[in-house]
Amino acid sequence: MKIDNNLQSFYKSNITQKLNKKNKSLQFLPKCLEHISDKKTIIFNGEKIKPSYLIDIVHNLLLKYYFKKDNKFTLNAQVLKDRYGYLYKSYIDYLMKNNIIHMVYNYKAGRNSRIYALNPTILKQKIKRTNNQDKVLLKKYKKKVFDTIDFVDEKISSIDPFVREKLISDLFSVEIDFERSLFYLNLLKKSDVDIYNRNIYSVEAINDKHIFYHFDDYGRLHTNFTILKAFIRKNCLTIDGLETCELDITNSQPLFLCKLIEDSQTAWVDKNEFQFFKQLVTSGNFYQYLIQITGEKDRSRIKEMTYKVLFGHNRFNSKPDIIFSNVFPTIHNFIKLYKKEFGNHKFLAHELQRQESNLIYNKIVKKIMLIYPEVKIVTVHDSLIFPKKWHKEITDIFTYELNREFNLK
């Protein structure tokens, strides 16, 4: 089955129309930059620099922090020069001199780039938002959208370019119950300022139709919606005015680990242990079993424990590793040996994410857009958000492709 050319034209036309109306970017504005936010230029070290660029740099660092929860950033000189011009060093110097960022590691030829971090006090404060109207930045933002859609290169994204067009186009059709979302988030303000800041930004951006997206190197699509609290996703979103529902893969990462072990035909894993593990993950009972074994009642903690084993360093004194290895000793050994073989503890996580992406985007979403092109979809890694009226049709495709991927009945 081929994607209709008219459909492809529709996606591009829709994105173009939305972008042509865009005259500002909603961005984070920390207190340390509020005093210059209304100025077009300022003088620093004898050079005329633009506060809009300073805000843009810090905004993007904050976004990366909220997605990765890691306050360390590589600032590539060529990327900075392309985005901010020949004075890019002055912008970094300003941020360092004013204690907004600091250098963690200096550049060493053949070893590492310069690594920076945000001042931790910024992350603990209330962060306002501002409308950045810099025309140069807006032009580059719009260019990036079309470059990402049109560039057929797996180094940018393994997602089919036609699917990428649909995914971006459909984001503009989502509406959010702004007041209800704010009411919910205000209850979280005191308990976790990071969760509050990243969610309040996403809610305001969705409401303002400022669509953020990023296709990472491992097949995932990150958007305004992927950092939203589940309550908001499930209760505060509509698509073209229609009530939505969410469909996801149960215990997805352990499930893809199961497939990886099976496909590798490894001798590292005991066959009986693997069959039991496979039974748990394919039936969706993996986390429930660990809850029973450990006595831990909080499912989210069990999930976090599993992720630390799958994606962490697997240190011998790590409590999650001890628990997991007691229950699945040879599978735990496979996890360690797999990471060691490829020389990077993150490699397993990236491989599982690639498998997840291929199933969700290149099989499930692509089949939906071929059979039901009128259905609009928002993805959150291993889950789909779509109008509830299409629940049966989408569930049938989702289930069929899931069963085929994992050889289930």
C-alpha positions in Angstrom: 0.0 0.0 0.0 1.3 3.4 -0.9 0.6 6.8 0.7 -1.6 9.0 -1.4 0.3 11.9 -2.9 -2.6 14.2 -2.1 -2.3 13.2 1.5 1.4 14.1 1.5 0.6 17.5 0.0 -2.0 18.1 2.6 0.4 17.5 5.5 3.0 19.9 4.1 0.4 22.5 3.2 -1.1 22.3 6.7 2.3 22.7 8.3 3.2 25.6 6.0 -0.1 27.4 6.8 0.5 27.1 10.5 4.1 28.2 10.4 3.3 31.2 8.2 1.0 32.5 11.0 3.7 32.1 13.6 5.3 35.4 14.7 6.7 34.4 18.1 8.1 31.6 20.1 7.0 30.9 23.7 10.2 30.4 25.8 11.4 30.1 29.3 12.4 33.4 31.0 14.4 32.8 34.2 14.7 35.7 36.7 18.3 36.3 35.8 17.3 37.5 32.3 14.1 39.4 33.1 15.9 42.8 33.4 17.0 42.7 29.8 14.1 40.8 28.2 12.5 44.0 26.9 15.6 45.4 25.2 16.5 44.8 21.6 20.3 45.0 22.2 22.8 45.4 25.1 26.5 46.2 25.1 28.8 43.5 26.5 32.6 43.7 26.3 32.3 46.4 23.7 30.0 44.3 21.4 26.3 44.8 20.7 24.5 41.6 21.5 20.8 40.6 21.5 18.9 39.5 24.7 16.6 37.5 22.5 19.6 35.2 21.7 20.6 34.9 25.4 17.0 33.9 26.2 17.0 31.4 23.4 20.2 29.7 24.6 19.0 29.4 28.2 15.5 28.3 27.0 17.0 25.4 25.0 19.2 24.3 27.9 16.2 24.3 30.2 14.2 22.2 27.7 17.0 19.7 27.5 17.2 19.6 31.3 13.5 18.9 31.7 13.6 16.1 29.1 16.9 14.4 30.3 17.0 15.5 33.9 20.7 16.0 33.5 22.2 19.4 34.1 25.2 18.9 31.7 25.2 20.2 28.1 27.6 20.1 25.2 27.6 23.5 23.4 29.1 22.9 19.9 30.9 25.9 18.5 29.8 25.4 14.9 26.1 24.9 16.0 26.3 28.1 18.1 27.9 30.0 15.2 25.2 28.8 12.7 22.4 29.9 15.1 23.8 33.1 16.7 26.4 34.4 14.3 30.0 35.3 14.6 29.4 36.8 18.1 28.4 33.4 19.6 31.4 33.4 22.0 30.2 36.7 23.5 26.8 35.2 24.3 28.4 32.3 26.1 30.8 34.7 27.9 27.9 36.8 29.0 26.1 33.8 30.5 29.2 32.7 32.3 30.2 36.1 33.6 26.7 36.6 35.0 26.8 33.1 36.6 23.9 31.8 34.5 26.0 28.9 33.2 29.4 27.5 34.2 31.9 25.2 32.5 32.0 21.7 33.9 34.7 20.2 31.5 37.0 22.2 29.2 37.7 21.1 25.6 40.3 18.5 25.1 41.3 17.6 21.5 40.2 14.1 20.6 38.6 13.6 24.0 35.6 15.8 24.7 33.8 19.1 23.8 33.2 21.8 26.3 30.5 20.8 28.8 28.4 23.4 30.6 25.8 23.4 33.3 23.0 25.8 34.4 23.3 27.6 37.8 21.3 25.2 40.0 19.5 28.2 41.6 17.8 28.8 38.3 16.2 25.4 38.4 14.8 25.9 41.9 13.1 29.3 41.1 9.8 30.1 39.5 10.6 30.5 35.8 8.4 32.9 33.7 7.6 32.5 30.0 8.1 35.1 27.3 7.2 35.5 23.6 10.5 35.7 21.7 9.7 37.6 18.5 13.2 37.6 17.0 12.7 37.3 13.3 16.0 35.6 12.6 15.3 32.9 15.2 11.8 32.4 13.8 13.1 32.0 10.3 15.6 29.3 11.5 12.9 27.6 13.5 10.7 27.3 10.4 13.5 26.1 8.2 14.3 23.4 10.7 10.8 22.1 10.5 11.0 21.5 6.8 14.5 20.2 6.9 13.5 17.6 9.4 10.5 16.5 7.3 12.2 16.4 3.9 15.6 15.0 4.8 15.5 11.3 4.3 18.4 10.2 6.4 18.4 7.6 9.2 21.0 9.7 11.0 18.3 12.3 11.6 15.5 9.9 12.3 14.6 6.3 11.4 10.9 7.3 11.1 9.5 7.3 7.6 9.5 10.9 6.3 5.8 10.7 5.3 5.0 9.6 8.9 7.1 12.5 10.2 5.0 14.9 8.1 1.7 13.4 9.6 3.0 13.5 13.1 4.0 17.2 13.0 0.9 18.2 11.1 -1.4 16.4 13.6 0.2 18.2 16.5 -1.5 21.5 15.4 -5.0 19.9 15.8 -4.8 19.4 19.5 -6.6 21.6 22.0 -6.1 21.7 25.7 -8.4 22.5 28.6 -6.2 25.3 29.9 -7.9 26.2 33.1 -8.3 22.5 34.2 -4.6 21.8 33.5 -3.5 24.9 35.5 -5.7 23.9 38.4 -4.1 20.5 38.5 -0.5 21.8 38.1 -1.0 24.3 40.9 -1.4 21.4 43.2 2.1 20.1 42.2 3.9 23.5 42.5 5.2 22.9 46.0 6.0 19.2 45.7 8.2 19.2 42.6 9.3 22.5 40.9 10.9 20.7 37.9 7.7 18.8 37.1 5.7 22.0 37.5 8.0 24.2 35.3 8.2 21.7 32.4 4.4 21.0 32.5 3.3 24.6 32.8 5.5 25.5 29.8 4.0 22.6 27.8 0.5 23.5 28.7 1.0 27.1 27.7 2.8 26.2 24.5 0.0 23.8 23.4 -2.6 26.4 24.3 -0.6 29.0 22.3 -0.1 26.6 19.4 3.7 26.8 19.8 4.6 23.3 18.8 7.9 21.9 20.0 9.2 18.7 18.6 12.5 16.9 18.3 13.4 13.6 16.5 16.3 12.1 18.5 19.0 9.8 17.2 17.3 6.7 18.6 14.0 6.9 16.8 11.9 8.7 19.4 9.8 11.8 18.8 9.8 14.3 21.7 7.1 17.0 21.8 5.1 19.2 24.1 3.0 16.2 24.9 5.7 13.7 25.9 6.6 15.7 29.1 2.9 16.2 30.1 1.6 14.6 33.2 -0.6 11.6 32.5 -3.6 13.2 34.1 -3.4 16.1 31.7 -2.9 13.8 28.7 -5.9 11.7 29.6 -8.3 14.3 30.8 -7.5 17.7 29.3 -6.8 17.1 25.5 -9.1 17.1 22.5 -8.4 16.7 18.8 -10.5 18.9 16.5 -12.9 19.2 19.5 -13.3 15.4 19.9 -12.7 13.6 23.1 -9.5 11.6 23.1 -8.3 8.3 24.5 -4.8 6.8 24.9 -3.5 3.3 24.0 -0.1 2.0 25.0 2.1 -1.0 25.1 2.0 -2.7 28.5 5.5 -3.1 30.1 7.0 -2.0 26.8 10.7 -1.9 27.6 10.8 -5.4 29.3 8.8 -6.6 26.3 11.3 -5.3 23.8 14.1 -6.7 25.9 12.4 -10.1 25.6 12.4 -9.8 21.8 16.0 -8.7 21.8 17.0 -11.8 23.8 14.9 -14.1 21.5 16.3 -12.6 18.3 19.9 -12.8 19.5 19.6 -16.6 20.1 22.0 -16.1 23.0 23.3 -18.9 25.1 23.7 -16.5 28.0 20.1 -16.9 29.2 18.6 -20.0 30.8 15.7 -21.3 28.6 13.3 -22.0 31.5 14.0 -18.6 33.0 13.4 -16.9 29.7 10.1 -18.7 29.0 8.8 -17.5 32.4 10.0 -14.0 31.7 8.4 -14.1 28.2 5.1 -15.3 29.7 5.1 -12.3 32.2 5.9 -9.6 29.6 3.7 -10.9 26.8 0.7 -11.2 29.3 1.4 -7.7 30.6 2.0 -9.0 34.2 5.7 -8.3 34.5 5.4 -5.3 36.9 2.7 -7.0 38.9 4.9 -10.0 39.5 7.7 -7.8 40.8 5.2 -6.1 43.1 4.3 -9.5 44.5 7.9 -10.6 44.9 9.2 -7.4 46.4 6.2 -6.3 48.5 6.5 -2.9 47.0 3.0 -1.5 46.5 4.0 1.5 44.3 4.0 0.4 40.7 5.9 3.5 39.6 8.8 2.6 41.9 8.9 -0.9 40.4 9.0 0.6 37.0 11.7 3.0 38.0 13.7 0.1 39.5 13.4 -1.9 36.2 14.6 1.1 34.2 17.6 1.5 36.4 18.6 -2.1 35.6 17.9 -1.8 31.9 19.5 1.6 31.4 21.9 2.1 34.3 25.5 1.0 35.1 24.5 -2.3 36.9 26.8 -1.8 39.8 27.1 -4.8 42.2 25.8 -2.9 45.2 22.8 -1.4 43.4 19.5 -2.4 45.2 17.5 -2.6 41.9 20.2 -4.8 40.4 20.3 -7.1 43.4 16.5 -7.5 43.3 16.4 -8.1 39.6 19.3 -10.5 39.6 17.7 -12.6 42.4 14.6 -13.0 40.3 16.1 -13.2 36.8 19.8 -14.0 37.2 20.7 -15.0 33.7 18.7 -12.3 32.1 20.4 -9.8 34.4 23.7 -11.3 33.2 22.6 -10.8 29.6 21.9 -7.1 30.3 25.4 -6.6 31.7 27.2 -8.6 29.0 25.3 -6.9 26.2 26.3 -3.4 27.5 29.9 -4.6 28.0 30.0 -6.0 24.5 29.1 -2.7 23.0 31.2 -0.7 25.4 28.4 1.7 26.5 25.8 1.2 29.3 23.4 3.4 27.2 23.5 1.1 24.2 20.8 -1.3 25.4 18.4 1.6 26.1 19.0 3.0 22.6 18.4 -0.4 21.0 15.1 -0.9 22.8 14.0 2.6 21.9 14.8 1.9 18.2 12.7 -1.2 18.3 9.9 0.6 20.0 10.1 3.5 17.4 10.0 1.1 14.5 6.9 -0.6 15.7 5.0 2.5 16.8 5.8 4.8 13.9 6.8 2.7 10.9 4.3 -0.1 11.4 1.3 1.0 13.6 1.1 4.7 12.7 1.9 4.1 9.1 -0.8 1.5 8.8 -3.3 3.8 10.4 -2.5 6.6 8.0 -2.9 4.3 5.1 -6.3 2.8 6.1 -7.7 5.7 8.1 -6.0 8.8 6.9 -8.6 11.1 8.5 -7.6 9.9 12.0 -5.2 12.4 13.8 -2.7 11.0 16.2 -0.4 12.3 18.9 2.4 9.9 20.1 4.0 9.6 23.5 6.8 7.1 22.8 5.0 3.8 23.2 1.5 5.2 23.3 -1.0 6.8 20.9 -3.5 9.6 21.7 -6.4 9.8 19.2 -10.1 10.6 19.0 -12.1 8.2 21.1 -14.7 7.6 18.3 -12.0 5.6 16.5 -11.1 3.4 19.5 -12.1 0.1 17.9 -10.5 0.7 14.6 -7.2 1.9 16.1 -7.1 -0.8 18.8 -7.6 -3.5 16.1 -4.5 -2.2 14.2 -2.5 -1.7 17.3 -3.2 -5.2 18.6 -2.6 -6.9 15.2 0.8 -5.2 14.7 1.8 -5.8 18.4 0.9 -9.5 18.1 2.8 -9.9 14.8 5.9 -8.1 16.2 6.1 -10.5 19.2 4.7 -13.6 17.5 1.7 -13.7 19.8 -1.7 -15.3 19.1 
